[in-house]
Amino acid sequence: KPADKALVRVAVQPVASVDVASSVVLTGDIQARKVTEQSFRVSGKLVKRYADVGDRVRAGQVLARLDPREQKT
């Protein structure tokens, strides 16, 4: 006779089609794939910023402008 083993209770449920949520809510940290340091070739006063931290930008997109009057002196 095999040794007495502890019985394990299981629940059985028939297969059925059910509705499931179409989205899942998750928490976590998001980081950019690429991070690039930005700088100007010349010094000057920043007069306009066209992109903020976290914005998606494209190659060639103007991100900021310097005061042109300071470049003429």
Secondary structure, DSSP 8 states (H G I E B T S, - for coil): ---------------------S----------S-------SS---EEEE---TT----TT---EEE-GGGG--
